[in-house]
Amino acid sequence: MPVEPGLAASVELTVADIDTAAAMSTGDVPVIATPRIIALAEEATVRAVDGHLADGSTSVGMRIQLDHLAPTAVGGRVVAEAKLDKVEGRRLCFSVSINDERGLVAAGKVTRVVVEREHFLDRSR
């Protein structure tokens, strides 16, 4: 299955104490932390291309541009959605949005790069 624009996926999370800015040391408030929002957005991009990459390949994060616009408290449910907009060689360019029951929480762009898994891991050693 080829990697083509239009691939999409979503992930859901009920915000727990461990997901908060206070727990992640990125603030002192009990709302979903920006790093947790970023992780959700990336998880959605990974799921969007799951099963579409060549054997032995994976994708790795390269760039994240995200605006975190609204807080979501512990117990709130957020949904991260990712849509593949462009394929530029090995680069995969996604639009992402995160919503809760009140509306838009965060939005932006994520770029991932397709790599050969073993070669990539060899470079990390």
Backbone as numpy.savetxt, mean C-alpha at the origin, in Angstrom:
# Nx Ny Nz CAx CAy CAz Cx Cy Cz
-0.38 -14.68 -16.80 -1.22 -13.50 -16.80 -0.34 -12.26 -16.80
-0.49 -11.38 -17.74 0.38 -10.21 -17.81 -0.01 -9.12 -16.80
0.97 -8.30 -16.50 0.72 -7.13 -15.65 0.28 -6.00 -16.57
-0.98 -5.59 -16.43 -1.54 -4.55 -17.29 -2.30 -3.54 -16.45
-2.35 -2.29 -16.93 -3.15 -1.28 -16.24 -4.58 -1.79 -16.03
-5.13 -1.36 -14.91 -6.48 -1.76 -14.56 -6.55 -2.78 -13.45
-5.44 -3.49 -13.21 -5.45 -4.43 -12.09 -5.71 -3.67 -10.81
-6.50 -4.25 -9.92 -6.88 -3.54 -8.70 -7.11 -4.53 -7.57
-7.01 -4.03 -6.35 -7.28 -4.84 -5.16 -7.58 -3.91 -4.00
-8.16 -4.49 -2.96 -8.40 -3.72 -1.74 -8.12 -4.59 -0.53
-7.81 -3.92 0.58 -7.61 -4.59 1.86 -8.34 -3.79 2.93
-8.79 -4.49 3.94 -9.53 -3.84 5.03 -8.80 -4.04 6.35
-9.01 -3.10 7.25 -8.42 -3.17 8.58 -9.35 -2.51 9.57
-9.57 -3.17 10.69 -10.22 -2.52 11.82 -9.08 -2.01 12.70
-9.04 -0.71 12.89 -7.93 -0.08 13.61 -7.89 -0.57 15.06
-6.72 -1.08 15.43 -6.47 -1.56 16.79 -5.45 -0.64 17.46
-5.28 -0.83 18.75 -4.32 -0.01 19.50 -2.92 -0.06 18.88
-2.50 -1.21 18.36 -1.16 -1.35 17.79 -0.99 -0.58 16.47
-2.09 -0.14 15.86 -2.05 0.59 14.59 -1.97 2.11 14.77
-1.96 2.58 16.00 -2.08 4.01 16.24 -0.73 4.74 16.21
-0.84 6.03 16.03 0.35 6.88 16.06 1.06 6.76 17.41
0.28 6.70 18.48 0.88 6.57 19.81 1.67 5.27 19.93
1.12 4.18 19.44 1.80 2.88 19.54 3.02 2.80 18.63
2.99 3.49 17.50 4.09 3.42 16.54 5.12 4.54 16.77
4.93 5.32 17.82 5.85 6.42 18.16 5.97 7.46 17.05
4.87 7.68 16.34 4.86 8.71 15.30 3.91 9.85 15.66
3.54 9.88 16.91 2.65 10.90 17.43 2.15 10.44 18.78
1.24 11.21 19.36 0.76 10.82 20.68 -0.76 10.69 20.73
-1.36 10.46 19.57 -2.82 10.35 19.52 -3.24 8.92 19.16
-4.40 8.49 19.68 -4.87 7.13 19.44 -5.70 7.01 18.15
-5.08 7.38 17.03 -5.72 7.24 15.71 -4.75 6.51 14.79
-5.24 6.00 13.68 -4.37 5.23 12.79 -3.16 6.06 12.37
-2.00 5.45 12.47 -0.73 6.11 12.17 -0.50 6.18 10.66
0.16 7.22 10.24 0.50 7.35 8.82 1.31 6.15 8.31
2.31 5.64 9.05 3.02 4.46 8.56 2.10 3.25 8.36
1.07 3.13 9.18 0.11 2.02 9.03 -0.73 2.22 7.77
-1.08 3.46 7.48 -1.81 3.79 6.25 -0.95 3.42 5.04
0.33 3.77 5.09 1.25 3.46 4.00 1.34 1.95 3.81
1.47 1.21 4.90 1.56 -0.25 4.80 0.30 -0.84 4.17
-0.85 -0.32 4.53 -2.10 -0.79 3.92 -2.13 -0.51 2.42
-1.71 0.69 2.04 -1.68 1.05 0.62 -0.76 0.11 -0.14
0.42 -0.15 0.42 1.36 -1.06 -0.24 0.80 -2.48 -0.30
0.14 -2.92 0.75 -0.45 -4.26 0.74 -1.47 -4.38 -0.39
-2.26 -3.35 -0.60 -3.24 -3.38 -1.69 -2.55 -3.45 -3.05
-1.42 -2.73 -3.22 -0.71 -2.79 -4.51 -0.14 -4.18 -4.75
0.38 -4.81 -3.71 0.93 -6.16 -3.83 -0.18 -7.13 -4.24
-1.31 -7.01 -3.60 -2.44 -7.90 -3.93 -2.93 -7.67 -5.36
-2.86 -6.44 -5.84 -3.34 -6.14 -7.19 -2.57 -6.91 -8.26
-1.29 -7.14 -8.04 -0.48 -7.85 -9.05 -0.22 -9.30 -8.68
-0.77 -9.75 -7.55 -0.58 -11.12 -7.11 -1.06 -12.08 -8.21
-0.18 -13.00 -8.60 -0.51 -13.96 -9.64 -0.28 -13.47 -11.06
0.18 -12.23 -11.20 0.40 -11.65 -12.52 1.88 -11.48 -12.86
2.76 -11.68 -11.91 4.20 -11.54 -12.17 4.78 -12.87 -12.61
5.86 -12.81 -13.38 6.53 -14.02 -13.85 7.08 -14.81 -12.67
7.18 -16.12 -12.84 7.78 -16.96 -11.81 9.17 -16.44 -11.47
9.47 -16.39 -10.19 10.77 -15.92 -9.73 10.85 -14.41 -9.58
9.77 -13.71 -9.94 9.75 -12.25 -9.81 8.89 -11.82 -8.64
9.16 -10.64 -8.17 8.34 -10.00 -7.16 8.38 -8.50 -7.42
7.63 -7.74 -6.65 7.71 -6.29 -6.77 8.14 -5.71 -5.43
8.89 -4.63 -5.50 9.38 -3.97 -4.29 8.99 -2.50 -4.36
8.79 -1.91 -3.19 8.42 -0.51 -3.13 9.57 0.39 -3.56
9.22 1.46 -4.29 10.22 2.42 -4.74 9.87 3.84 -4.29
8.61 4.21 -4.46 8.22 5.59 -4.14 6.79 5.59 -3.61
6.58 6.42 -2.60 5.24 6.61 -2.05 5.00 8.10 -1.92
3.90 8.54 -2.50 3.47 9.93 -2.35 2.05 9.85 -1.79
1.86 10.27 -0.54 0.58 10.05 0.11 0.21 11.24 0.97
-1.02 11.65 0.87 -1.57 12.67 1.76 -2.50 11.98 2.75
-2.18 12.10 4.04 -3.01 11.56 5.11 -3.92 12.70 5.55
-5.19 12.59 5.24 -6.11 13.73 5.31 -7.04 13.76 6.51
-7.33 12.59 7.09 -8.32 12.55 8.17 -7.98 11.43 9.15
-8.34 11.60 10.42 -8.06 10.57 11.42 -9.12 9.48 11.44
-8.69 8.28 11.83 -9.63 7.18 12.10 -9.25 6.62 13.46
-10.23 6.57 14.35 -9.99 6.13 15.73 -9.94 4.61 15.83
-9.43 4.13 16.95 -9.43 2.71 17.26 -10.86 2.20 17.16
-11.02 1.07 16.50 -12.33 0.48 16.29 -12.92 0.82 14.93
-12.40 1.88 14.30 -12.89 2.25 12.97 -12.35 1.28 11.92
-13.11 1.13 10.85 -12.69 0.24 9.75 -12.24 1.09 8.58
-11.05 0.76 8.04 -10.54 1.45 6.86 -10.38 0.43 5.73
-10.56 0.92 4.51 -10.39 0.11 3.31 -9.39 0.82 2.42
-8.31 0.12 2.08 -7.30 0.65 1.16 -7.54 0.03 -0.21
-7.59 0.88 -1.23 -7.79 0.42 -2.60 -6.62 0.86 -3.45
-6.17 -0.03 -4.32 -5.07 0.28 -5.24 -5.49 -0.10 -6.65
-5.14 0.76 -7.59 -5.40 0.49 -9.00 -4.13 0.76 -9.78
-3.72 -0.20 -10.62 -2.54 -0.04 -11.45 -2.88 0.88 -12.62
-2.23 2.05 -12.64 -2.50 3.06 -13.68 -1.59 2.90 -14.89
-0.30 2.64 -14.63 0.68 2.58 -15.72 1.72 1.51 -15.45
2.20 0.92 -16.55 3.34 0.02 -16.50 4.41 0.67 -17.38
5.52 1.05 -16.75 6.62 1.71 -17.47 7.86 0.83 -17.33
8.02 -0.10 -18.25 9.10 -1.07 -18.13 8.86 -1.93 -16.91
9.80 -1.89 -15.95 9.64 -2.66 -14.71 8.88 -1.89 -13.63
8.59 -0.62 -13.88 7.89 0.20 -12.89 6.38 0.05 -13.00
5.76 -0.14 -11.84 4.31 -0.25 -11.74 3.80 0.95 -10.97
2.95 1.76 -11.58 2.48 3.01 -10.97 1.00 2.87 -10.60
0.73 2.99 -9.32 -0.61 2.79 -8.77 -1.19 4.08 -8.21
-2.51 4.21 -8.29 -3.27 5.19 -7.50 -3.80 4.44 -6.29
-3.72 5.08 -5.13 -4.23 4.44 -3.92 -5.14 5.41 -3.18
-6.13 4.83 -2.50 -6.98 5.63 -1.62 -7.35 4.78 -0.42
-7.52 5.44 0.70 -7.92 4.78 1.93 -9.14 5.53 2.45
-10.21 4.79 2.70 -11.46 5.38 3.17 -11.92 4.71 4.44
-12.65 5.46 5.26 -13.35 4.87 6.39 -14.83 5.15 6.19
-15.63 4.87 7.20 -17.07 5.04 7.06 -17.48 6.50 6.87
-16.59 7.44 7.17 -16.90 8.87 7.00 -16.40 9.44 5.68
-15.51 8.71 4.99 -15.01 9.22 3.71 -13.52 9.02 3.55
-12.92 9.89 2.75 -11.51 9.76 2.39 -10.59 10.04 3.58
-9.68 9.10 3.84 -8.70 9.22 4.91 -7.33 9.58 4.33
-6.99 8.97 3.19 -5.69 9.23 2.57 -5.78 8.88 1.08
-4.90 9.52 0.30 -4.85 9.25 -1.13 -3.47 9.57 -1.66
-3.08 8.89 -2.73 -1.79 9.17 -3.32 -1.40 8.21 -4.40
-0.08 8.08 -4.58 0.51 7.25 -5.62 1.57 6.36 -4.99
1.66 5.14 -5.51 2.70 4.20 -5.08 3.35 3.66 -6.34
4.68 3.66 -6.36 5.43 3.06 -7.46 6.18 1.86 -6.92
6.02 0.73 -7.60 6.74 -0.49 -7.27 7.56 -0.89 -8.49
8.61 -1.67 -8.27 9.48 -2.12 -9.34 9.51 -3.65 -9.33
9.34 -4.24 -10.51 9.42 -5.70 -10.64 10.89 -6.09 -10.66
11.25 -7.05 -9.79 12.63 -7.52 -9.71 12.64 -9.05 -9.72
13.79 -9.59 -10.10 14.00 -11.03 -9.97 14.37 -11.27 -8.51
13.57 -12.06 -7.84 13.65 -12.24 -6.38 15.05 -12.62 -5.90
15.66 -13.66 -6.46 16.96 -14.13 -5.96 18.06 -13.10 -6.20
18.07 -12.48 -7.37 19.08 -11.45 -7.65 18.93 -10.29 -6.67
17.70 -9.89 -6.41 17.44 -8.81 -5.46 17.95 -9.17 -4.07
17.65 -10.39 -3.63 18.10 -10.82 -2.31 19.61 -10.93 -2.24
20.23 -11.37 -3.33 21.70 -11.43 -3.35 22.31 -10.06 -3.12
21.68 -9.04 -3.64 22.20 -7.67 -3.48 22.09 -7.17 -2.03
21.23 -7.81 -1.24 21.04 -7.38 0.15 22.02 -8.02 1.12
22.80 -8.96 0.64 23.70 -9.72 1.53 25.09 -9.14 1.52
